[in-house]
């Protein structure tokens, strides 16, 4: 990801352009293949976490023979896998070892290199297909859910919106925002972190399997045990968060109003398996939301006192459908 410009000015400039486009118009994607992929991802997450999904995980051999939404989920999964395979095939036809242009090209070249030196390497096209699926899921559905939660939570808290705008205006004036500005905007940065903590869209982390026996504290975990982290418990632990069940930006601020990094904030994971798109995700969230908040005041529809902050539980934590008023702010220039 670093070779593709993540964290560099070239990537940031593209995100800034995208953020401006989002402000100007919410365009509809007309590519039917892409739309089919997005619909497939949506259905997978709608089904995930449901009672039928749990039964399917417990008794796959039986559930494959019974009718139900799980069968459409399998079809949706195949759509996603098929999309990845088609992209790999197109890239292989155009692949140049001198000018790899994206993640798939880099991965294919690495497969070629590994096969020459290590025939047992885990780098193969099947792994690449799943990496492509993961990147699409994280880059579309999860990012969209974070934006939905952020706008909902801030619409319910106009005072927090006003503090964000005041901080931006006091520090940057009418200048455009770049990602590095998050270091000068501690309150804004704290609010965005609190959105992710308070309504983190992933209830449980990605499962991992131990490759050997291991002791962690007083717990013995044998080899080949599947470990699934409880993300909600980590981000709502009363031992680490002052008001875990409340939206409180002070969780990320010290007494002087400076931003504080919290080791308990594990929304991107940690260690060798940390989310490979963490820097890109942070950059997107910050630039999209700050530009949206500079352009619009998000407020409740007439007659609505408060939007529900209850969630719809599935494979991901989604807000209930809601309507919002995006009122253009008066230009200060």
C-alpha positions, 0 to 999 in steps of 0.5 A: 500500500505504501508503494501505491501512495498511501499517506503521500500527497498524491493520494491525499490530493485525489481524496481532496478531489473526491471530497469536493465531488461529494459536496457538489453532487452524489453521482450514481454509478452507471457501471452495471458490473460495479453495481452488481458487486455493491449489491452483492456486498450489501446483501452479504452484510444484511444476512451476516449475523442473522440466526440463519447465518449462525445455523449455516456456520454451525451446519453448512452441510445441512443448510446448503440443502435447505432454501433460504436467504443463505443461498442468495448470500452464497451467490453474492459471495460468488459474485464478489469472487468472480469480480476479483478473478476477472480483474486478475485476468485482465491485469495478467494480460496487461501486466508489465514488470516495469510499470505496475500500476496498482495493488493487483499488479504488485501482488501478481509480480510478488507471486511470480517472484515467490514461486521462483524462490519458495514453492510453498509460498502462501502468495497465490491468486486465491489469496489475491482474490480474497484480498481484493474482496476485503479491500472492496468491503472496507473501501465501500460498505464500511467507509459508507457506514462510518460516514452515516454514523458520523452525520447522524451523531453530529446532527443530534449534537449541533453544539459539537458541529459548531465547535468543530467549525469554530476550531477549523475557522480559528486555525485555518481560516478560509484555507483548504484542509489537508490531512496534516491539519488534523494535528492542529485540530485536536477537538475535530480529531477527537470527535472523529475518533469518538464516532468510530469508538462509540459506533464502531461498525465491526462488532467482532474482529477478523478471526485468526488461527494460532500456529503454535501453542501460546500462553497469554497471561494466565490463558493457555491457547493451543495450536490451531485455535481460532481467535475472534476479538470482541471489538465492542467489548474493547471499545466499551470497556468501563475500565478504560473509557470514562463514559463508555456508553456515551458519546464523549469526545473527551475520551481523546482529549487531555485536560488542556484540550490536546489530542490523546492517542489511546492504545485501547482504540483498536478499530484498525487492529494492531501488530503485524495484522493491522488493517493495511488500509488504516492510513488511507481510511484515516485520511478519507474520513478526515478529509470527507467529513471536514469538507462536508462540515465546512460546506453544510450544517447537518440538522434534524428534519422539521418536527424531529427532536432526535434521530434514533441512535439504535443500530441494526445488527448484522455482520456490521453495525448499521444505523436505522434509516434516517433523513437529514437536512444538509443546510449550506453554510454561508461562505465566510470569504 
